[in-house]
């Protein structure tokens, strides 16, 4: 339920509603706006009788929100959320960000070399996996804490904020010591204990869509994080599993404008994991930006043929450099239209 206040409602009016909502057994979440304040009612699992609330001073109207996600929806938060990742603003609309780096951290030389190169080309953040959730147990699982340490070195050398995945609630504190943006991978989108733990910290979170997740399930997963108090969440489309086998996954670009309609959270796109093919990454990255994505994440490796994971979808240095030039031309054209 959403309680919309009159533009001349006082703080006392808002506080009074908070007390009434608490007495009803629910939680009141004030949502300040540019013209008026709204109050979200959380904790109800069905219809709430609004007669008592409608009679209170300052109340304009009550909107019953039946969605399983409320804090994530535009009903509760009509203005776009801008997520600040150590100075890089995601969700500004006019500014689309690029995150580049290898699938996995393999050595200090590899990650530092990549970080310095993507920074030179204009990337905004550095990606790199220290903890790797792989399909098979016999494949490279990442350098774990040593990988985090190497990421920190690369971040310092390049001046780029670090994006890396956290897989377990127990490791949230450790990863948060090193990372500027904590990533939840597709396989962990519905790891609800992990999501709750990430909601308790005050660092931005990048939430990837699960391979078989509906839009509603995706937004409901984000709700777990916001419900614990952390509203600095970036959504990420990275392809879903369909009957098609020509690509690694099927990139669902329709979700970008759809999410923009349904939620105030920014959304990025990962064309590397979506396509699984180096030749398709750049075209789909550009398509994502045209669709309205707030940025893209792409995998870059100095020697993709020697990569310990996801080499076939990793861009070479020259390919990344060309992509950044083309993205610059594309964004300049879009701004002129």
Beta strands, then each sheet from edge to edge (+ up, - down):
strand 1: 2-5
strand 2: 27-31
strand 3: 38-42
strand 4: 59-63
strand 5: 83-85
strand 6: 88-90
strand 7: 97-101
strand 8: 125-127
strand 9: 161-165
strand 10: 181-184
strand 11: 204-208
strand 12: 233-237
strand 13: 267-269
strand 14: 295-299
sheet 1: 2+ 3- 1+ 4-
sheet 2: 5+ 6-
sheet 3: 13+ 12+ 11+ 10+ 9+ 8+ 7+ 14+
end
